[in-house]
Amino acid sequence: MKQEIVMYVRNFYCPNVALARDILQRYQISYREINIDGSLELAGRLKEWTGFLSVPTIILADPGQDVPHTDVAPIPTDKPVRGVDRGPMITEPNNKQLEDWLYKHGLLNKPYQR
């Protein structure tokens, strides 16, 4: 079964969300957004995953699901979670981190090369 990209977002403008949307659209990678604002359950889930209400948090999920399809690496204790590849999850990545993560999961033909 092929996984889908799910991106957790919030109502307010976030440059990291805009960057992730741009990259996914540029490479024509379909994705689904889940807005955590207005849902204590979704906000709590994101906080449990990342330690904060960090958006975008991007996951690989089984189709129609909104949780990672497999186990996620623990939150690092020696550095912020921002941009850390945690297997089926990445939070607040920059261009290179997101493109490398997409490549690792077979969604891009090559890693970041700028």
Residue pairs with C-beta under 8 A, 6 or more apart in sequence:
1 62
1 63
2 63
3 60
3 61
3 62
3 63
3 69
3 88
3 105
4 30
4 31
4 32
4 60
4 61
4 62
4 63
5 24
5 29
5 30
5 31
5 32
5 58
5 59
5 60
5 61
5 107
6 31
6 32
6 33
6 34
6 58
6 59
6 60
6 61
6 65
6 66
7 17
7 20
7 21
7 24
7 31
7 32
7 33
7 34
7 56
7 57
7 58
7 59
8 33
8 34
8 35
8 36
8 42
8 46
8 55
8 56
8 57
8 58
8 59
9 17
9 33
9 34
9 35
9 36
9 55
9 56
10 17
10 35
10 36
10 37
10 53
10 55
11 35
11 37
14 55
14 56
16 55
16 56
16 92
16 93
17 55
17 56
19 94
19 95
19 98
20 56
20 58
20 93
20 98
23 95
23 98
23 99
23 102
24 30
24 31
27 102
27 107
27 108
29 102
29 107
29 108
31 58
34 42
34 66
35 42
36 42
36 43
36 45
36 46
36 53
36 55
37 43
43 53
45 67
46 53
46 54
46 55
46 57
47 53
49 57
49 72
49 75
49 89
49 91
50 57
50 75
50 81
50 91
51 75
51 81
52 81
54 81
54 82
54 91
54 92
55 92
56 91
56 92
56 93
57 89
57 90
57 91
57 92
58 89
58 90
58 91
58 93
58 98
58 101
59 67
59 68
59 69
59 88
59 89
60 68
60 69
60 70
60 88
60 89
60 105
61 67
61 68
61 69
61 88
62 69
68 87
68 88
68 89
69 88
70 87
70 88
71 87
71 88
72 86
72 87
72 88
72 89
73 84
73 85
73 86
73 87
74 86
75 81
75 86
76 84
81 91
81 92
82 91
82 92
82 93
83 90
83 91
83 92
83 93
83 94
83 97
84 90
84 91
85 97
85 100
85 101
85 104
88 105
90 97
90 98
90 101
93 101
95 112
95 114
96 112
96 114
99 108
99 111
99 112
100 111
100 112
102 108
103 109
103 110
103 111
103 112
104 111
